Amino acid sequence: MSRMIAFEFRKLLRNRLLLIMTLLFGILNLFRIVRVSAQYPSNVESFRNGYFAVYDEVSGEWDNEKIQYVLTEYKKAKAVVDAGGYSTEPDQPGTHTGYVFGDWGLFEEIRDAMDRLYHYEGTMTALTQRAADYAAFYEEKGNAEQAERNRKIAATYQNRSVHAFYGTLGFERYLKYDFSTLLILFLLLPMLSPLFAREHETGMHGLLYLTPQYQRLPLAKLLAGFLAAAAVSVLFFAEDILVFRYLYPMRGLSQPVYTLPDYFYSPLSCSIGCWLLLNGACKLLCFLVLGSLCAAISAAVKKELVPFGCTAAVTVVLLVTDAYVESPVLSVFNPVTLFWSGRLFCEFRTVSVCGTPVFYFWLPIAAAAAELLLFSALAVLLGKRRSRRDT
């Protein structure tokens, strides 16, 4: 079985057109990341260098000296700006970013971020206590469902604290970057469309299904397709993180994910590094769902353009539905929701299952896993049925 999978995997990767497309898409993705990174904090080199240098200087464990430094520099720059006598010429002496106005904006940003994270423990303690009070109130009133939900809030946010400060701009930009997701889709559909159909279209299926282990061939093809999809996905994920890491000082991977501004109230308590892996896993799950659908269609037809066109049409419908149709039910069963998994994990959101509050993000994940199993089983069954019929 392993030899069959390896053979089918190599066959998929030997497609010269796909190799050329992967190379071109990789170059396109690189230029796109560089272009996005140039938009902020500034395309002026002196400003960018100063911006990241200041963040490097104040990063690390909480230190009163660093905090005082930020407050002093902020007040100094603000005083000059308020007086209105600052120069607009670049590379001004005595500044960090080359501009007094730039220093004011930079240190205001750092001050606000430090203040938010320094007081995070107190904010969560107050939230936890309030949730515990609400739980007791609803318990007294006989509303067991709301009481349980508030106990879950208290359990989720208790004992949270932040012990260090790091700039998170690189992580924020990386997590909001989704151009590579579309490129992976454009590669997966033509790669998996001929998985079963091409051999019927070329007449090779008759020879293949005369082999002693032909009953295992459909499963081997499907698993090889999944491996190829995972390989392409990991390739682009690695390119994204490496290029962003080169362009931004992405330090603090061990920091809690809730130190990111968009995840302040996230129910997750894992590190930023773990969240990056989880985010990639959610995207990969969606790719596999669409890939299994494409494989199932490929196993049912004899023309490889049919699964490509059908899966592409379904993907467009799913993307449009996710973007413009606000329906909790549809979003649960729409696998492309996982492309933007940050929306699922950035806030506390639960649904009641038999009176027990369950985190909402489990529903799209469970639905995608069920769809993956359904389409995979359908692809294997159709492949076996056609093999028996054609032989």
C-alpha positions in Angstrom: 0.0 0.0 0.0 2.8 2.4 0.9 4.5 1.8 -2.4 1.3 2.6 -4.3 0.8 5.8 -2.3 4.4 6.8 -3.0 4.1 6.0 -6.7 0.9 8.1 -7.0 2.4 10.9 -5.0 5.4 11.1 -7.3 3.1 11.0 -10.3 1.3 14.0 -9.1 4.5 16.0 -8.4 5.9 15.2 -11.9 3.4 17.3 -13.6 5.6 20.0 -15.2 2.8 22.5 -15.6 2.1 22.3 -11.9 5.7 22.7 -11.1 6.0 25.8 -13.3 2.8 27.2 -11.7 4.2 26.5 -8.2 7.4 28.4 -9.0 5.6 31.3 -10.6 3.0 31.5 -7.8 5.9 31.3 -5.2 7.5 34.4 -6.9 4.2 36.2 -7.1 3.5 35.5 -3.4 6.9 36.8 -2.5 6.3 40.1 -4.3 2.9 40.4 -2.8 4.2 40.0 0.7 6.9 42.6 0.1 4.3 45.0 -1.3 2.0 44.5 1.7 4.9 45.0 4.1 5.8 48.3 2.5 2.4 49.8 3.3 3.1 50.1 7.0 4.6 51.4 9.2 6.2 53.4 6.3 8.0 52.9 3.1 10.7 55.4 4.3 13.7 53.3 5.4 14.7 55.6 8.2 11.2 55.5 9.7 11.0 51.7 9.5 14.5 51.2 10.9 13.7 53.6 13.8 10.3 52.0 14.4 11.7 48.5 14.8 14.8 49.6 16.7 12.6 51.3 19.4 10.5 48.2 19.7 13.6 46.1 20.1 14.9 48.4 22.8 11.7 48.1 24.9 10.9 44.5 24.3 11.3 41.8 26.9 10.3 41.3 30.5 8.5 44.1 32.2 11.0 46.7 33.3 10.3 50.0 35.0 13.2 51.6 33.2 11.8 50.7 29.8 8.3 51.9 30.8 9.7 55.2 32.0 11.7 55.6 28.8 8.6 55.2 26.7 6.7 57.7 28.8 9.5 60.2 28.7 10.0 60.0 25.0 6.3 60.2 24.3 5.9 63.3 26.5 8.9 64.9 24.9 7.7 64.3 21.3 4.1 65.3 22.2 5.3 68.6 23.7 7.1 69.5 20.5 4.1 68.5 18.3 1.6 70.5 20.6 3.9 73.6 20.4 3.6 73.3 16.6 7.2 74.3 16.0 8.5 71.0 14.6 10.2 70.5 11.3 8.7 68.4 8.5 12.1 67.7 6.9 13.3 64.1 7.0 16.2 62.7 9.1 15.8 65.3 11.9 18.6 65.0 14.5 17.6 63.8 17.9 14.7 61.7 16.6 14.2 57.9 16.4 12.2 57.7 13.2 13.6 60.8 11.4 10.5 62.9 12.3 9.3 64.4 15.5 5.7 63.7 14.5 6.7 60.1 13.7 8.3 59.7 17.2 5.1 61.0 18.8 2.9 58.5 16.9 5.3 55.6 17.6 5.7 56.2 21.3 1.9 56.8 21.7 1.4 53.4 20.0 3.9 51.7 22.3 2.5 53.4 25.4 -1.1 52.3 24.6 0.0 48.7 23.9 2.1 48.6 27.1 -0.8 49.9 29.1 -3.2 47.4 27.7 -0.9 44.4 28.4 0.4 45.6 31.7 -3.1 45.9 33.1 -4.3 42.7 31.3 -4.2 40.6 34.5 -6.4 43.2 36.3 -8.8 43.4 33.4 -9.2 39.6 33.3 -9.6 39.4 37.1 -12.4 41.9 37.0 -14.1 40.1 34.1 -13.7 36.7 35.9 -15.2 38.1 39.1 -18.1 39.7 37.2 -18.8 36.4 35.3 -18.8 34.5 38.7 -21.3 37.0 40.1 -23.5 36.6 37.1 -23.3 32.8 37.4 -24.4 33.0 41.0 -27.2 35.4 40.0 -28.5 33.2 37.2 -28.2 30.1 39.4 -30.4 31.8 42.0 -33.0 32.7 39.3 -33.1 29.2 38.0 -31.5 29.9 34.6 -29.0 27.0 34.6 -27.9 27.6 31.0 -26.8 31.2 31.5 -25.3 30.2 34.9 -23.2 27.6 33.2 -22.1 29.9 30.4 -20.9 32.5 32.9 -19.0 29.8 34.8 -17.3 28.9 31.5 -16.3 32.6 31.0 -14.8 32.7 34.5 -12.9 29.4 33.9 -11.7 30.6 30.5 -10.2 33.9 31.6 -9.0 33.2 35.1 -5.3 33.3 36.0 -4.3 35.2 32.8 -1.4 37.5 32.9 1.3 39.0 30.6 4.9 39.0 31.8 6.7 40.6 28.9 6.1 43.1 26.1 7.0 42.5 22.4 6.0 44.2 19.2 3.3 42.2 17.4 3.1 44.0 14.0 4.8 41.1 12.2 2.4 38.5 13.6 -0.6 40.8 12.9 0.3 41.3 9.3 1.1 37.6 8.8 -2.3 36.5 10.2 -4.2 38.9 8.0 -2.4 37.9 4.9 -4.5 35.5 2.8 -3.3 35.9 -0.8 -1.3 32.7 -0.6 -4.6 30.9 0.3 -6.0 31.7 -3.1 -2.7 30.6 -4.8 -2.9 27.3 -3.1 -6.4 26.8 -4.3 -5.4 27.6 -7.8 -2.8 24.9 -7.6 -4.8 22.2 -5.8 -7.8 22.2 -8.2 -5.8 21.4 -11.4 -3.5 19.0 -9.4 -6.4 16.9 -8.0 -8.9 17.1 -10.9 -7.2 14.4 -13.0 -6.7 12.1 -9.9 -9.1 9.5 -11.2 -10.5 11.0 -14.4 -7.3 11.2 -16.5 -6.7 7.5 -16.5 -10.2 6.9 -17.8 -9.8 9.7 -20.4 -6.5 8.2 -21.7 -7.7 4.6 -21.4 -5.0 3.5 -18.9 -7.6 2.5 -16.3 -8.0 -0.9 -17.8 -4.4 -1.8 -17.3 -4.2 -0.4 -13.8 -7.2 -2.2 -12.5 -5.9 -5.6 -13.7 -3.2 -5.4 -11.0 -3.7 -7.8 -8.0 -4.2 -4.9 -5.5 -6.5 -2.8 -7.7 -9.1 -2.6 -4.9 -6.6 -0.5 -2.9 -5.7 1.8 -5.7 -8.6 4.4 -5.1 -7.6 4.8 -1.5 -3.9 5.1 -2.5 -4.7 7.7 -5.0 -6.8 9.7 -2.5 -4.1 9.6 0.2 -1.4 10.6 -2.3 -3.6 13.5 -3.3 -3.9 14.5 0.4 -0.1 14.3 0.8 0.4 16.5 -2.3 -2.1 19.0 -1.1 -0.4 19.1 2.3 3.0 19.5 0.7 1.9 22.5 -1.4 0.2 24.1 1.6 3.2 23.7 3.8 5.4 25.0 1.1 3.5 28.3 0.9 2.9 28.5 4.6 6.7 28.2 5.1 7.3 30.9 2.5 4.9 33.2 4.2 6.3 32.9 7.7 9.9 33.0 6.5 9.4 36.2 4.4 7.4 37.9 7.1 10.1 36.9 9.6 12.7 38.5 7.4 10.7 41.7 7.0 9.6 42.1 10.6 11.2 41.4 13.9 8.8 38.6 14.9 9.9 38.0 18.4 7.8 36.6 21.3 6.5 33.3 19.8 6.2 32.0 23.4 3.9 34.9 24.4 0.2 34.1 25.0 -1.9 34.6 21.9 -4.1 37.1 23.8 -1.2 39.6 23.6 -2.2 40.1 20.0 -4.6 43.1 19.8 -7.3 41.1 17.8 -7.1 38.2 20.3 -7.4 40.2 23.6 -10.6 38.2 24.5 -9.7 35.0 22.7 -10.8 31.8 24.5 -7.4 30.3 23.6 -4.6 30.4 26.1 -1.9 28.9 23.9 1.3 30.7 22.7 1.5 32.7 19.5 3.6 30.0 18.0 1.0 27.3 18.7 -1.7 29.6 17.3 0.3 29.9 14.0 0.3 26.1 13.7 -3.4 25.9 14.6 -4.2 28.6 12.0 -2.3 26.7 9.4 -4.0 23.4 10.4 -7.5 25.0 10.0 -6.6 26.2 6.5 -5.2 22.7 5.6 -8.4 21.1 6.8 -10.4 23.3 4.4 -8.0 22.5 1.5 -8.4 18.8 2.2 -12.2 19.1 2.2 -12.2 20.8 -1.2 -9.6 18.4 -2.4 -11.7 15.4 -1.4 -14.7 16.9 -3.1 -12.6 17.3 -6.3 -11.4 13.7 -6.0 -15.0 12.4 -5.6 -16.1 14.2 -8.7 -13.0 13.0 -10.5 -13.9 9.4 -9.6 -17.4 9.8 -10.9 -16.6 11.2 -14.4 -14.2 10.5 -17.3 -13.2 14.0 -18.3 -10.7 15.8 -16.0 -12.1 19.3 -16.9 -15.4 18.4 -15.2 -14.1 18.0 -11.6 -11.9 21.1 -12.1 -14.9 23.2 -13.3 -17.3 21.8 -10.8 -15.0 22.2 -7.8 -14.0 25.7 -8.9 -17.6 26.7 -9.2 -18.4 25.3 -5.7 -15.4 27.1 -4.2 -16.5 30.4 -5.7 -20.0 29.9 -4.3 -18.6 29.1 -0.9 -16.3 32.1 -0.9 -19.1 34.5 -1.9 -21.5 33.0 0.6 -18.9 33.3 3.4 -18.3 37.0 2.4 -21.8 38.2 1.8 -24.3 35.9 3.5 -24.5 36.3 7.3 -25.9 33.0 8.5 -24.6 31.1 11.5 -25.9 27.9 10.1 -24.3 28.3 6.7 -21.0 29.4 8.2 -20.9 26.2 10.3 -21.1 24.0 7.2 -19.1 26.2 4.9 -15.5 24.9 5.0 -13.9 28.1 3.7 -14.8 29.7 7.1 -11.6 28.0 8.3 -9.6 30.1 5.8 -10.1 33.0 8.2 -10.1 31.0 11.4 -9.0 34.2 13.4 -12.7 35.2 13.2 -13.6 32.0 15.1 -11.0 32.2 17.8 -10.7 36.0 18.5 -13.7 36.3 20.8 -15.6 34.3 23.4 -18.6 32.7 21.5 -20.5 29.7 22.6 -23.6 27.6 21.5 -25.8 25.5 23.7 -25.6 21.8 23.2 -28.0 19.9 25.4 -27.9 22.8 27.9 -24.1 22.8 28.0 -22.2 25.8 26.5 -19.7 24.7 23.8 -17.2 27.0 22.0 -18.6 27.9 18.6 -15.3 27.3 16.8 -15.7 23.5 17.4 -18.8 23.4 15.1 -17.1 24.5 11.8 -14.1 22.3 12.6 -16.3 19.2 13.3 -18.4 20.0 10.2 -15.3 20.2 8.0 -14.0 17.0 9.5 -17.3 15.2 8.7 -17.3 16.6 5.2 -13.8 15.4 4.7 -14.7 11.9 5.7 -17.9 11.9 3.6 -16.2 13.1 0.4 -13.2 10.8 1.0 -15.4 7.8 1.4 -17.4 8.8 -1.7 -14.2 9.1 -3.8 -13.0 5.7 -2.7 -16.4 4.0 -3.2 -16.8 5.6 -6.6 -13.3 4.6 -7.6 -13.9 1.0 -6.6 -17.3 0.9 -8.3 -15.9 2.1 -11.6 -13.0 -0.3 -11.4 -15.3 -3.2 -11.0 -17.6 -2.0 -13.7 -14.8 -1.2 -16.2 -13.0 -4.5 -15.6 
